[in-house]
């Protein structure tokens, strides 16, 4: 399943980001140096992505709500 999320990485903030849920191992909350809360999606190949959605919002999208 593909999830459309919002990029929270500096230089790409606000851009759309499509992630394949089959390639994601875990999500965890993180506070950036400027105090902004983001969620990190950690992938199978050592890739990671910062997104602005909360873990609850990601789970709702993954469940089709």
mmCIF file of the N, C-alpha and C atoms, coordinates in Angstrom:
data_MODEL
# 
_entry.id   MODEL 
# 
loop_
_atom_site.group_PDB 
_atom_site.id 
_atom_site.type_symbol 
_atom_site.label_atom_id 
_atom_site.label_alt_id 
_atom_site.label_comp_id 
_atom_site.label_asym_id 
_atom_site.label_entity_id 
_atom_site.label_seq_id 
_atom_site.pdbx_PDB_ins_code 
_atom_site.Cartn_x 
_atom_site.Cartn_y 
_atom_site.Cartn_z 
_atom_site.occupancy 
_atom_site.B_iso_or_equiv 
_atom_site.pdbx_formal_charge 
_atom_site.auth_seq_id 
_atom_site.auth_comp_id 
_atom_site.auth_asym_id 
_atom_site.auth_atom_id 
_atom_site.pdbx_PDB_model_num 
ATOM 1   N N  . UNK A 1 1  ? 0.843  -1.173 0.000  1.00 0.00 ? 1  UNK A N  1 
ATOM 2   C CA . UNK A 1 1  ? 0.000  0.000  0.000  1.00 0.00 ? 1  UNK A CA 1 
ATOM 3   C C  . UNK A 1 1  ? 0.892  1.242  0.000  1.00 0.00 ? 1  UNK A C  1 
ATOM 4   N N  . UNK A 1 2  ? 0.452  2.250  -0.716 1.00 0.00 ? 2  UNK A N  1 
ATOM 5   C CA . UNK A 1 2  ? 1.178  3.508  -0.772 1.00 0.00 ? 2  UNK A CA 1 
ATOM 6   C C  . UNK A 1 2  ? 0.483  4.537  0.105  1.00 0.00 ? 2  UNK A C  1 
ATOM 7   N N  . UNK A 1 3  ? 1.277  5.301  0.847  1.00 0.00 ? 3  UNK A N  1 
ATOM 8   C CA . UNK A 1 3  ? 0.763  6.368  1.696  1.00 0.00 ? 3  UNK A CA 1 
ATOM 9   C C  . UNK A 1 3  ? 1.289  7.696  1.182  1.00 0.00 ? 3  UNK A C  1 
ATOM 10  N N  . UNK A 1 4  ? 0.400  8.680  1.055  1.00 0.00 ? 4  UNK A N  1 
ATOM 11  C CA . UNK A 1 4  ? 0.834  10.026 0.701  1.00 0.00 ? 4  UNK A CA 1 
ATOM 12  C C  . UNK A 1 4  ? 0.963  10.812 1.998  1.00 0.00 ? 4  UNK A C  1 
ATOM 13  N N  . UNK A 1 5  ? 2.185  11.238 2.305  1.00 0.00 ? 5  UNK A N  1 
ATOM 14  C CA . UNK A 1 5  ? 2.482  11.985 3.515  1.00 0.00 ? 5  UNK A CA 1 
ATOM 15  C C  . UNK A 1 5  ? 3.106  13.322 3.134  1.00 0.00 ? 5  UNK A C  1 
ATOM 16  N N  . UNK A 1 6  ? 3.420  14.141 4.138  1.00 0.00 ? 6  UNK A N  1 
ATOM 17  C CA . UNK A 1 6  ? 3.983  15.470 3.905  1.00 0.00 ? 6  UNK A CA 1 
ATOM 18  C C  . UNK A 1 6  ? 5.414  15.511 4.405  1.00 0.00 ? 6  UNK A C  1 
ATOM 19  N N  . UNK A 1 7  ? 6.329  15.839 3.510  1.00 0.00 ? 7  UNK A N  1 
ATOM 20  C CA . UNK A 1 7  ? 7.742  15.879 3.843  1.00 0.00 ? 7  UNK A CA 1 
ATOM 21  C C  . UNK A 1 7  ? 8.021  16.957 4.897  1.00 0.00 ? 7  UNK A C  1 
ATOM 22  N N  . UNK A 1 8  ? 8.845  16.624 5.888  1.00 0.00 ? 8  UNK A N  1 
ATOM 23  C CA . UNK A 1 8  ? 9.224  17.579 6.935  1.00 0.00 ? 8  UNK A CA 1 
ATOM 24  C C  . UNK A 1 8  ? 10.737 17.776 6.982  1.00 0.00 ? 8  UNK A C  1 
ATOM 25  N N  . UNK A 1 9  ? 11.431 17.320 5.949  1.00 0.00 ? 9  UNK A N  1 
ATOM 26  C CA . UNK A 1 9  ? 12.880 17.474 5.868  1.00 0.00 ? 9  UNK A CA 1 
ATOM 27  C C  . UNK A 1 9  ? 13.221 18.888 5.409  1.00 0.00 ? 9  UNK A C  1 
ATOM 28  N N  . UNK A 1 10 ? 14.190 19.504 6.073  1.00 0.00 ? 10 UNK A N  1 
ATOM 29  C CA . UNK A 1 10 ? 14.608 20.857 5.696  1.00 0.00 ? 10 UNK A CA 1 
ATOM 30  C C  . UNK A 1 10 ? 14.913 20.903 4.205  1.00 0.00 ? 10 UNK A C  1 
ATOM 31  N N  . UNK A 1 11 ? 14.438 21.939 3.555  1.00 0.00 ? 11 UNK A N  1 
ATOM 32  C CA . UNK A 1 11 ? 14.623 22.091 2.124  1.00 0.00 ? 11 UNK A CA 1 
ATOM 33  C C  . UNK A 1 11 ? 13.515 21.441 1.309  1.00 0.00 ? 11 UNK A C  1 
ATOM 34  N N  . UNK A 1 12 ? 12.699 20.604 1.952  1.00 0.00 ? 12 UNK A N  1 
ATOM 35  C CA . UNK A 1 12 ? 11.602 19.930 1.253  1.00 0.00 ? 12 UNK A CA 1 
ATOM 36  C C  . UNK A 1 12 ? 10.301 19.988 2.064  1.00 0.00 ? 12 UNK A C  1 
ATOM 37  N N  . UNK A 1 13 ? 10.257 20.843 3.056  1.00 0.00 ? 13 UNK A N  1 
ATOM 38  C CA . UNK A 1 13 ? 9.093  20.945 3.939  1.00 0.00 ? 13 UNK A CA 1 
ATOM 39  C C  . UNK A 1 13 ? 7.841  21.270 3.126  1.00 0.00 ? 13 UNK A C  1 
ATOM 40  N N  . UNK A 1 14 ? 6.801  20.485 3.375  1.00 0.00 ? 14 UNK A N  1 
ATOM 41  C CA . UNK A 1 14 ? 5.515  20.705 2.724  1.00 0.00 ? 14 UNK A CA 1 
ATOM 42  C C  . UNK A 1 14 ? 5.316  19.952 1.426  1.00 0.00 ? 14 UNK A C  1 
ATOM 43  N N  . UNK A 1 15 ? 6.364  19.384 0.862  1.00 0.00 ? 15 UNK A N  1 
ATOM 44  C CA . UNK A 1 15 ? 6.231  18.630 -0.388 1.00 0.00 ? 15 UNK A CA 1 
ATOM 45  C C  . UNK A 1 15 ? 5.575  17.285 -0.119 1.00 0.00 ? 15 UNK A C  1 
ATOM 46  N N  . UNK A 1 16 ? 4.845  16.785 -1.107 1.00 0.00 ? 16 UNK A N  1 
ATOM 47  C CA . UNK A 1 16 ? 4.238  15.468 -0.997 1.00 0.00 ? 16 UNK A CA 1 
ATOM 48  C C  . UNK A 1 16 ? 5.302  14.380 -1.001 1.00 0.00 ? 16 UNK A C  1 
ATOM 49  N N  . UNK A 1 17 ? 5.013  13.307 -0.301 1.00 0.00 ? 17 UNK A N  1 
ATOM 50  C CA . UNK A 1 17 ? 5.950  12.190 -0.183 1.00 0.00 ? 17 UNK A CA 1 
ATOM 51  C C  . UNK A 1 17 ? 5.131  10.906 -0.235 1.00 0.00 ? 17 UNK A C  1 
ATOM 52  N N  . UNK A 1 18 ? 5.442  10.014 -1.159 1.00 0.00 ? 18 UNK A N  1 
ATOM 53  C CA . UNK A 1 18 ? 4.741  8.742  -1.285 1.00 0.00 ? 18 UNK A CA 1 
ATOM 54  C C  . UNK A 1 18 ? 5.647  7.645  -0.742 1.00 0.00 ? 18 UNK A C  1 
ATOM 55  N N  . UNK A 1 19 ? 5.142  6.923  0.264  1.00 0.00 ? 19 UNK A N  1 
ATOM 56  C CA . UNK A 1 19 ? 5.920  5.827  0.860  1.00 0.00 ? 19 UNK A CA 1 
ATOM 57  C C  . UNK A 1 19 ? 5.170  4.515  0.707  1.00 0.00 ? 19 UNK A C  1 
ATOM 58  N N  . UNK A 1 20 ? 5.896  3.465  0.374  1.00 0.00 ? 20 UNK A N  1 
ATOM 59  C CA . UNK A 1 20 ? 5.348  2.118  0.273  1.00 0.00 ? 20 UNK A CA 1 
ATOM 60  C C  . UNK A 1 20 ? 5.384  1.498  1.669  1.00 0.00 ? 20 UNK A C  1 
ATOM 61  N N  . UNK A 1 21 ? 4.229  1.170  2.226  1.00 0.00 ? 21 UNK A N  1 
ATOM 62  C CA . UNK A 1 21 ? 4.168  0.636  3.591  1.00 0.00 ? 21 UNK A CA 1 
ATOM 63  C C  . UNK A 1 21 ? 4.904  -0.688 3.727  1.00 0.00 ? 21 UNK A C  1 
ATOM 64  N N  . UNK A 1 22 ? 5.067  -1.419 2.645  1.00 0.00 ? 22 UNK A N  1 
ATOM 65  C CA . UNK A 1 22 ? 5.774  -2.702 2.703  1.00 0.00 ? 22 UNK A CA 1 
ATOM 66  C C  . UNK A 1 22 ? 7.271  -2.521 2.920  1.00 0.00 ? 22 UNK A C  1 
ATOM 67  N N  . UNK A 1 23 ? 7.772  -1.321 2.706  1.00 0.00 ? 23 UNK A N  1 
ATOM 68  C CA . UNK A 1 23 ? 9.206  -1.049 2.855  1.00 0.00 ? 23 UNK A CA 1 
ATOM 69  C C  . UNK A 1 23 ? 9.531  -0.327 4.162  1.00 0.00 ? 23 UNK A C  1 
ATOM 70  N N  . UNK A 1 24 ? 8.514  -0.041 4.984  1.00 0.00 ? 24 UNK A N  1 
ATOM 71  C CA . UNK A 1 24 ? 8.723  0.691  6.228  1.00 0.00 ? 24 UNK A CA 1 
ATOM 72  C C  . UNK A 1 24 ? 8.778  -0.283 7.400  1.00 0.00 ? 24 UNK A C  1 
ATOM 73  N N  . UNK A 1 25 ? 9.826  -0.166 8.197  1.00 0.00 ? 25 UNK A N  1 
ATOM 74  C CA . UNK A 1 25 ? 9.980  -1.018 9.370  1.00 0.00 ? 25 UNK A CA 1 
ATOM 75  C C  . UNK A 1 25 ? 9.348  -0.413 10.606 1.00 0.00 ? 25 UNK A C  1 
ATOM 76  N N  . UNK A 1 26 ? 9.497  0.902  10.782 1.00 0.00 ? 26 UNK A N  1 
ATOM 77  C CA . UNK A 1 26 ? 8.956  1.530  11.992 1.00 0.00 ? 26 UNK A CA 1 
ATOM 78  C C  . UNK A 1 26 ? 8.813  3.034  11.807 1.00 0.00 ? 26 UNK A C  1 
ATOM 79  N N  . UNK A 1 27 ? 8.039  3.607  12.722 1.00 0.00 ? 27 UNK A N  1 
ATOM 80  C CA . UNK A 1 27 ? 7.878  5.054  12.827 1.00 0.00 ? 27 UNK A CA 1 
ATOM 81  C C  . UNK A 1 27 ? 8.263  5.450  14.239 1.00 0.00 ? 27 UNK A C  1 
ATOM 82  N N  . UNK A 1 28 ? 8.866  6.608  14.402 1.00 0.00 ? 28 UNK A N  1 
ATOM 83  C CA . UNK A 1 28 ? 9.098  7.119  15.752 1.00 0.00 ? 28 UNK A CA 1 
ATOM 84  C C  . UNK A 1 28 ? 9.078  8.635  15.734 1.00 0.00 ? 28 UNK A C  1 
ATOM 85  N N  . UNK A 1 29 ? 8.696  9.195  16.885 1.00 0.00 ? 29 UNK A N  1 
ATOM 86  C CA . UNK A 1 29 ? 8.603  10.645 17.018 1.00 0.00 ? 29 UNK A CA 1 
ATOM 87  C C  . UNK A 1 29 ? 9.977  11.229 17.311 1.00 0.00 ? 29 UNK A C  1 
ATOM 88  N N  . UNK A 1 30 ? 10.208 12.438 16.782 1.00 0.00 ? 30 UNK A N  1 
ATOM 89  C CA . UNK A 1 30 ? 11.515 13.088 16.932 1.00 0.00 ? 30 UNK A CA 1 
ATOM 90  C C  . UNK A 1 30 ? 11.294 14.593 17.008 1.00 0.00 ? 30 UNK A C  1 
ATOM 91  N N  . UNK A 1 31 ? 12.117 15.275 17.760 1.00 0.00 ? 31 UNK A N  1 
ATOM 92  C CA . UNK A 1 31 ? 12.085 16.739 17.824 1.00 0.00 ? 31 UNK A CA 1 
ATOM 93  C C  . UNK A 1 31 ? 13.323 17.265 17.104 1.00 0.00 ? 31 UNK A C  1 
ATOM 94  N N  . UNK A 1 32 ? 13.108 18.075 16.065 1.00 0.00 ? 32 UNK A N  1 
ATOM 95  C CA . UNK A 1 32 ? 14.223 18.646 15.325 1.00 0.00 ? 32 UNK A CA 1 
ATOM 96  C C  . UNK A 1 32 ? 14.928 19.699 16.174 1.00 0.00 ? 32 UNK A C  1 
ATOM 97  N N  . UNK A 1 33 ? 16.109 20.125 15.731 1.00 0.00 ? 33 UNK A N  1 
ATOM 98  C CA . UNK A 1 33 ? 16.904 21.108 16.468 1.00 0.00 ? 33 UNK A CA 1 
ATOM 99  C C  . UNK A 1 33 ? 16.148 22.405 16.736 1.00 0.00 ? 33 UNK A C  1 
ATOM 100 N N  . UNK A 1 34 ? 15.244 22.778 15.819 1.00 0.00 ? 34 UNK A N  1 
ATOM 101 C CA . UNK A 1 34 ? 14.488 24.021 15.999 1.00 0.00 ? 34 UNK A CA 1 
ATOM 102 C C  . UNK A 1 34 ? 13.245 23.831 16.865 1.00 0.00 ? 34 UNK A C  1 
ATOM 103 N N  . UNK A 1 35 ? 13.041 22.617 17.393 1.00 0.00 ? 35 UNK A N  1 
ATOM 104 C CA . UNK A 1 35 ? 11.918 22.331 18.272 1.00 0.00 ? 35 UNK A CA 1 
ATOM 105 C C  . UNK A 1 35 ? 10.687 21.789 17.573 1.00 0.00 ? 35 UNK A C  1 
ATOM 106 N N  . UNK A 1 36 ? 10.733 21.668 16.253 1.00 0.00 ? 36 UNK A N  1 
ATOM 107 C CA . UNK A 1 36 ? 9.606  21.142 15.489 1.00 0.00 ? 36 UNK A CA 1 
ATOM 108 C C  . UNK A 1 36 ? 9.484  19.637 15.711 1.00 0.00 ? 36 UNK A C  1 
ATOM 109 N N  . UNK A 1 37 ? 8.261  19.189 15.996 1.00 0.00 ? 37 UNK A N  1 
ATOM 110 C CA . UNK A 1 37 ? 8.005  17.759 16.136 1.00 0.00 ? 37 UNK A CA 1 
ATOM 111 C C  . UNK A 1 37 ? 7.775  17.145 14.765 1.00 0.00 ? 37 UNK A C  1 
ATOM 112 N N  . UNK A 1 38 ? 8.442  16.037 14.488 1.00 0.00 ? 38 UNK A N  1 
ATOM 113 C CA . UNK A 1 38 ? 8.258  15.293 13.244 1.00 0.00 ? 38 UNK A CA 1 
ATOM 114 C C  . UNK A 1 38 ? 8.174  13.808 13.586 1.00 0.00 ? 38 UNK A C  1 
ATOM 115 N N  . UNK A 1 39 ? 7.762  13.037 12.608 1.00 0.00 ? 39 UNK A N  1 
ATOM 116 C CA . UNK A 1 39 ? 7.787  11.589 12.737 1.00 0.00 ? 39 UNK A CA 1 
ATOM 117 C C  . UNK A 1 39 ? 8.776  11.077 11.709 1.00 0.00 ? 39 UNK A C  1 
ATOM 118 N N  . UNK A 1 40 ? 9.618  10.158 12.132 1.00 0.00 ? 40 UNK A N  1 
ATOM 119 C CA . UNK A 1 40 ? 10.597 9.542  11.248 1.00 0.00 ? 40 UNK A CA 1 
ATOM 120 C C  . UNK A 1 40 ? 10.056 8.183  10.807 1.00 0.00 ? 40 UNK A C  1 
ATOM 121 N N  . UNK A 1 41 ? 10.028 7.955  9.511  1.00 0.00 ? 41 UNK A N  1 
ATOM 122 C CA . UNK A 1 41 ? 9.703  6.641  8.959  1.00 0.00 ? 41 UNK A CA 1 
ATOM 123 C C  . UNK A 1 41 ? 11.032 5.980  8.624  1.00 0.00 ? 41 UNK A C  1 
ATOM 124 N N  . UNK A 1 42 ? 11.290 4.834  9.236  1.00 0.00 ? 42 UNK A N  1 
ATOM 125 C CA . UNK A 1 42 ? 12.545 4.126  9.018  1.00 0.00 ? 42 UNK A CA 1 
ATOM 126 C C  . UNK A 1 42 ? 12.292 2.962  8.084  1.00 0.00 ? 42 UNK A C  1 
ATOM 127 N N  . UNK A 1 43 ? 13.031 2.899  6.974  1.00 0.00 ? 43 UNK A N  1 
ATOM 128 C CA . UNK A 1 43 ? 12.810 1.891  5.945  1.00 0.00 ? 43 UNK A CA 1 
ATOM 129 C C  . UNK A 1 43 ? 13.765 0.716  6.008  1.00 0.00 ? 43 UNK A C  1 
ATOM 130 N N  . UNK A 1 44 ? 13.469 -0.297 5.213  1.00 0.00 ? 44 UNK A N  1 
ATOM 131 C CA . UNK A 1 44 ? 14.206 -1.557 5.202  1.00 0.00 ? 44 UNK A CA 1 
ATOM 132 C C  . UNK A 1 44 ? 15.673 -1.408 4.786  1.00 0.00 ? 44 UNK A C  1 
ATOM 133 N N  . UNK A 1 45 ? 15.959 -0.531 3.864  1.00 0.00 ? 45 UNK A N  1 
ATOM 134 C CA . UNK A 1 45 ? 17.316 -0.400 3.334  1.00 0.00 ? 45 UNK A CA 1 
ATOM 135 C C  . UNK A 1 45 ? 18.128 0.679  4.035  1.00 0.00 ? 45 UNK A C  1 
ATOM 136 N N  . UNK A 1 46 ? 17.727 1.034  5.257  1.00 0.00 ? 46 UNK A N  1 
ATOM 137 C CA . UNK A 1 46 ? 18.435 2.070  5.995  1.00 0.00 ? 46 UNK A CA 1 
ATOM 138 C C  . UNK A 1 46 ? 17.993 3.467  5.641  1.00 0.00 ? 46 UNK A C  1 
ATOM 139 N N  . UNK A 1 47 ? 17.009 3.597  4.746  1.00 0.00 ? 47 UNK A N  1 
ATOM 140 C CA . UNK A 1 47 ? 16.473 4.910  4.396  1.00 0.00 ? 47 UNK A CA 1 
ATOM 141 C C  . UNK A 1 47 ? 15.573 5.405  5.509  1.00 0.00 ? 47 UNK A C  1 
ATOM 142 N N  . UNK A 1 48 ? 15.466 6.713  5.629  1.00 0.00 ? 48 UNK A N  1 
ATOM 143 C CA . UNK A 1 48 ? 14.520 7.286  6.576  1.00 0.00 ? 48 UNK A CA 1 
ATOM 144 C C  . UNK A 1 48 ? 13.958 8.577  5.992  1.00 0.00 ? 48 UNK A C  1 
ATOM 145 N N  . UNK A 1 49 ? 12.734 8.909  6.431  1.00 0.00 ? 49 UNK A N  1 
ATOM 146 C CA . UNK A 1 49 ? 12.042 10.086 5.941  1.00 0.00 ? 49 UNK A CA 1 
ATOM 147 C C  . UNK A 1 49 ? 11.417 10.812 7.117  1.00 0.00 ? 49 UNK A C  1 
ATOM 148 N N  . UNK A 1 50 ? 11.504 12.125 7.118  1.00 0.00 ? 50 UNK A N  1 
ATOM 149 C CA . UNK A 1 50 ? 10.838 12.942 8.133  1.00 0.00 ? 50 UNK A CA 1 
ATOM 150 C C  . UNK A 1 50 ? 9.511  13.409 7.555  1.00 0.00 ? 50 UNK A C  1 
ATOM 151 N N  . UNK A 1 51 ? 8.428  13.180 8.301  1.00 0.00 ? 51 UNK A N  1 
ATOM 152 C CA . UNK A 1 51 ? 7.106  13.591 7.841  1.00 0.00 ? 51 UNK A CA 1 
ATOM 153 C C  . UNK A 1 51 ? 6.427  14.421 8.913  1.00 0.00 ? 51 UNK A C  1 
ATOM 154 N N  . UNK A 1 52 ? 5.490  15.275 8.493  1.00 0.00 ? 52 UNK A N  1 
ATOM 155 C CA . UNK A 1 52 ? 4.827  16.162 9.448  1.00 0.00 ? 52 UNK A CA 1 
ATOM 156 C C  . UNK A 1 52 ? 3.601  15.531 10.102 1.00 0.00 ? 52 UNK A C  1 
ATOM 157 N N  . UNK A 1 53 ? 3.061  14.448 9.546  1.00 0.00 ? 53 UNK A N  1 
ATOM 158 C CA . UNK A 1 53 ? 1.912  13.784 10.150 1.00 0.00 ? 53 UNK A CA 1 
ATOM 159 C C  . UNK A 1 53 ? 2.315  13.115 11.464 1.00 0.00 ? 53 UNK A C  1 
ATOM 160 N N  . UNK A 1 54 ? 1.347  12.998 12.372 1.00 0.00 ? 54 UNK A N  1 
ATOM 161 C CA . UNK A 1 54 ? 1.585  12.265 13.614 1.00 0.00 ? 54 UNK A CA 1 
ATOM 162 C C  . UNK A 1 54 ? 1.474  10.767 13.337 1.00 0.00 ? 54 UNK A C  1 
ATOM 163 N N  . UNK A 1 55 ? 1.925  9.956  14.270 1.00 0.00 ? 55 UNK A N  1 
ATOM 164 C CA . UNK A 1 55 ? 1.796  8.511  14.108 1.00 0.00 ? 55 UNK A CA 1 
ATOM 165 C C  . UNK A 1 55 ? 0.321  8.124  14.003 1.00 0.00 ? 55 UNK A C  1 
ATOM 166 N N  . UNK A 1 56 ? -0.542 8.758  14.797 1.00 0.00 ? 56 UNK A N  1 
ATOM 167 C CA . UNK A 1 56 ? -1.981 8.468  14.717 1.00 0.00 ? 56 UNK A CA 1 
ATOM 168 C C  . UNK A 1 56 ? -2.547 8.784  13.336 1.00 0.00 ? 56 UNK A C  1 
ATOM 169 N N  . UNK A 1 57 ? -2.148 9.914  12.760 1.00 0.00 ? 57 UNK A N  1 
ATOM 170 C CA . UNK A 1 57 ? -2.618 10.276 11.417 1.00 0.00 ? 57 UNK A CA 1 
ATOM 171 C C  . UNK A 1 57 ? -2.120 9.282  10.375 1.00 0.00 ? 57 UNK A C  1 
ATOM 172 N N  . UNK A 1 58 ? -0.892 8.834  10.511 1.00 0.00 ? 58 UNK A N  1 
ATOM 173 C CA . UNK A 1 58 ? -0.337 7.843  9.579  1.00 0.00 ? 58 UNK A CA 1 
ATOM 174 C C  . UNK A 1 58 ? -1.116 6.542  9.675  1.00 0.00 ? 58 UNK A C  1 
ATOM 175 N N  . UNK A 1 59 ? -1.416 6.110  10.894 1.00 0.00 ? 59 UNK A N  1 
ATOM 176 C CA . UNK A 1 59 ? -2.171 4.861  11.078 1.00 0.00 ? 59 UNK A CA 1 
ATOM 177 C C  . UNK A 1 59 ? -3.582 4.984  10.507 1.00 0.00 ? 59 UNK A C  1 
ATOM 178 N N  . UNK A 1 60 ? -4.220 6.134  10.651 1.00 0.00 ? 60 UNK A N  1 
ATOM 179 C CA . UNK A 1 60 ? -5.553 6.346  10.063 1.00 0.00 ? 60 UNK A CA 1 
ATOM 180 C C  . UNK A 1 60 ? -5.495 6.224  8.539  1.00 0.00 ? 60 UNK A C  1 
ATOM 181 N N  . UNK A 1 61 ? -4.488 6.850  7.931  1.00 0.00 ? 61 UNK A N  1 
ATOM 182 C CA . UNK A 1 61 ? -4.333 6.752  6.481  1.00 0.00 ? 61 UNK A CA 1 
ATOM 183 C C  . UNK A 1 61 ? -4.076 5.308  6.049  1.00 0.00 ? 61 UNK A C  1 
ATOM 184 N N  . UNK A 1 62 ? -3.247 4.599  6.813  1.00 0.00 ? 62 UNK A N  1 
ATOM 185 C CA . UNK A 1 62 ? -2.918 3.213  6.482  1.00 0.00 ? 62 UNK A CA 1 
ATOM 186 C C  . UNK A 1 62 ? -4.147 2.305  6.596  1.00 0.00 ? 62 UNK A C  1 
ATOM 187 N N  . UNK A 1 63 ? -5.078 2.672  7.469  1.00 0.00 ? 63 UNK A N  1 
ATOM 188 C CA . UNK A 1 63 ? -6.296 1.879  7.654  1.00 0.00 ? 63 UNK A CA 1 
ATOM 189 C C  . UNK A 1 63 ? -7.430 2.338  6.759  1.00 0.00 ? 63 UNK A C  1 
ATOM 190 N N  . UNK A 1 64 ? -7.156 3.308  5.883  1.00 0.00 ? 64 UNK A N  1 
ATOM 191 C CA . UNK A 1 64 ? -8.139 3.772  4.927  1.00 0.00 ? 64 UNK A CA 1 
ATOM 192 C C  . UNK A 1 64 ? -9.166 4.742  5.469  1.00 0.00 ? 64 UNK A C  1 
ATOM 193 N N  . UNK A 1 65 ? -8.889 5.352  6.595  1.00 0.00 ? 65 UNK A N  1 
ATOM 194 C CA . UNK A 1 65 ? -9.836 6.313  7.176  1.00 0.00 ? 65 UNK A CA 1 
ATOM 195 C C  . UNK A 1 65 ? -9.508 7.727  6.755  1.00 0.00 ? 65 UNK A C  1 
# 
